[in-house]
Amino acid sequence: MRPLSESSIKSHRTDGFPHTLMYLGKVIGNVVATIKDPALDGRKLLLIRRLPDGPTVVAIDAVGAGAGETVYVCRGREAAFAFKPEEVPTEASVVAIVDTIEREL
């Protein structure tokens, strides 16, 4: 079995930010869509800015996050796993609300 390499877990985008599968973000708003896929009915859509100053993405909330909270975002096909056994069409999901971040210098 081949070990995972850096390129196997992220790809480079043209805006200078790598497209990582999981990252920290800040909830900066809600998205309202009156016409949407039926699998999205009753699901909260959040506007998430990647930390520290990254791009913005619309993500489906799996954990009850709110405005201003720091969250853990899952991207890609795996983002739908948070809603199993239902099949939800998403490319980004909020899978955790972050309480604290500790960083060693």
C-alpha contacts under 8 A as a table, 3 or more apart, distances in Angstrom:
res1	aa1	res2	aa2	distance
4	L	8	S	6.01
4	L	9	I	7.47
5	S	8	S	5.22
5	S	9	I	7.04
6	E	9	I	5.72
6	E	10	K	6.58
7	S	10	K	5.33
7	S	11	S	6.10
8	S	11	S	7.58
9	I	20	T	6.55
9	I	21	L	6.63
10	K	18	P	6.38
10	K	19	H	5.33
10	K	20	T	4.65
10	K	21	L	6.57
11	S	18	P	5.90
11	S	19	H	5.31
11	S	20	T	7.03
12	H	16	G	7.26
12	H	17	F	6.81
12	H	18	P	4.59
12	H	19	H	5.93
13	R	16	G	5.93
13	R	17	F	5.97
13	R	18	P	5.67
13	R	19	H	6.29
14	T	17	F	7.53
17	F	54	G	7.06
17	F	55	P	7.78
20	T	23	Y	6.82
20	T	75	R	7.29
21	L	74	C	5.72
21	L	75	R	4.69
21	L	76	G	6.29
22	M	72	Y	6.96
22	M	73	V	5.41
22	M	74	C	4.51
22	M	75	R	6.00
23	Y	50	R	7.16
23	Y	51	L	7.86
23	Y	72	Y	5.76
23	Y	73	V	5.38
23	Y	74	C	6.91
24	L	50	R	6.15
24	L	51	L	5.79
24	L	70	T	6.86
24	L	71	V	5.68
24	L	72	Y	4.70
24	L	73	V	6.08
25	G	48	I	5.87
25	G	49	R	5.32
25	G	50	R	4.21
25	G	51	L	4.94
25	G	52	P	7.79
25	G	70	T	5.66
25	G	71	V	5.28
25	G	72	Y	6.27
25	G	73	V	6.69
26	K	48	I	5.46
26	K	49	R	5.27
26	K	50	R	6.48
26	K	51	L	6.70
26	K	68	G	6.17
26	K	69	E	5.73
26	K	70	T	4.56
26	K	71	V	6.05
27	V	46	L	6.65
27	V	47	L	5.92
27	V	48	I	4.64
27	V	49	R	6.56
27	V	65	A	7.76
27	V	66	G	6.65
27	V	67	A	5.11
27	V	68	G	5.15
27	V	69	E	5.56
27	V	70	T	6.53
27	V	71	V	7.21
28	I	46	L	7.69
28	I	47	L	5.62
28	I	48	I	5.74
28	I	49	R	6.63
28	I	67	A	5.83
28	I	68	G	6.04
29	G	46	L	5.92
29	G	47	L	4.88
29	G	48	I	7.23
29	G	67	A	6.00
30	N	44	K	7.70
30	N	45	L	5.95
30	N	46	L	4.48
30	N	47	L	5.48
30	N	67	A	7.88
31	V	44	K	7.83
31	V	45	L	5.23
31	V	46	L	5.71
31	V	47	L	6.44
31	V	58	V	7.49
32	V	45	L	7.05
33	A	36	K	6.31
36	K	40	L	6.62
36	K	41	D	7.48
37	D	40	L	5.56
37	D	41	D	7.27
37	D	89	P	7.92
38	P	41	D	5.32
39	A	87	E	7.26
39	A	88	V	5.58
39	A	89	P	7.17
40	L	43	R	5.38
40	L	88	V	6.73
40	L	89	P	7.58
43	R	60	I	6.74
43	R	61	D	6.97
44	K	60	I	5.89
44	K	61	D	5.50
45	L	58	V	6.47
45	L	59	A	5.69
45	L	60	I	4.72
45	L	61	D	6.14
46	L	58	V	5.59
46	L	59	A	5.32
46	L	60	I	6.22
46	L	61	D	6.58
47	L	56	T	6.78
47	L	57	V	5.88
47	L	58	V	4.72
47	L	59	A	6.49
48	I	56	T	5.46
48	I	57	V	5.32
48	I	58	V	6.16
48	I	59	A	6.89
49	R	53	D	7.24
49	R	54	G	6.15
49	R	55	P	5.80
49	R	56	T	4.32
49	R	57	V	6.53
50	R	53	D	6.28
50	R	54	G	4.58
50	R	55	P	5.76
50	R	56	T	6.23
50	R	57	V	7.89
51	L	54	G	5.70
57	V	92	A	7.58
58	V	92	A	6.92
59	A	73	V	7.85
59	A	90	T	7.49
59	A	91	E	7.46
59	A	92	A	4.62
59	A	93	S	4.74
59	A	94	V	6.23
60	I	90	T	7.09
60	I	92	A	6.44
60	I	93	S	4.68
60	I	94	V	6.14
61	D	64	G	6.20
61	D	65	A	6.63
61	D	93	S	5.86
61	D	94	V	4.88
61	D	95	V	7.15
62	A	82	A	6.57
62	A	83	F	7.23
62	A	93	S	6.66
62	A	94	V	5.70
62	A	95	V	5.62
62	A	96	A	7.88
63	V	94	V	6.81
63	V	95	V	6.04
63	V	96	A	6.18
63	V	97	I	7.21
65	A	69	E	6.70
65	A	71	V	7.46
65	A	94	V	7.74
65	A	97	I	6.35
66	G	69	E	5.87
69	E	97	I	7.04
69	E	98	V	7.58
70	T	97	I	6.18
70	T	98	V	5.46
70	T	99	D	7.80
71	V	94	V	6.50
71	V	95	V	7.50
71	V	96	A	5.63
71	V	97	I	4.48
71	V	98	V	5.28
72	Y	94	V	5.88
72	Y	95	V	5.83
72	Y	96	A	5.03
72	Y	97	I	6.33
72	Y	98	V	6.79
73	V	92	A	6.74
73	V	93	S	5.65
73	V	94	V	4.62
73	V	95	V	5.97
73	V	96	A	7.38
74	C	78	E	6.98
74	C	79	A	5.18
74	C	92	A	5.66
74	C	93	S	5.31
74	C	94	V	6.40
74	C	95	V	6.65
75	R	78	E	6.56
75	R	79	A	5.21
75	R	91	E	5.53
75	R	92	A	4.43
75	R	93	S	6.60
76	G	79	A	5.61
76	G	90	T	7.97
76	G	91	E	4.84
76	G	92	A	6.38
77	R	80	A	6.20
77	R	81	F	7.85
77	R	90	T	7.61
77	R	91	E	6.09
78	E	81	F	5.32
78	E	82	A	7.87
78	E	91	E	7.88
79	A	82	A	6.31
79	A	90	T	6.41
79	A	91	E	5.74
79	A	92	A	5.24
79	A	93	S	5.14
80	A	83	F	5.80
80	A	84	K	7.18
80	A	87	E	6.89
80	A	88	V	5.77
80	A	89	P	6.79
80	A	90	T	5.81
80	A	91	E	7.16
80	A	92	A	7.73
80	A	93	S	7.16
81	F	84	K	5.33
82	A	93	S	7.47
82	A	95	V	6.85
83	F	86	E	5.64
83	F	87	E	6.95
83	F	88	V	6.72
84	K	87	E	6.51
90	T	93	S	7.09
94	V	97	I	7.89
98	V	101	I	7.43
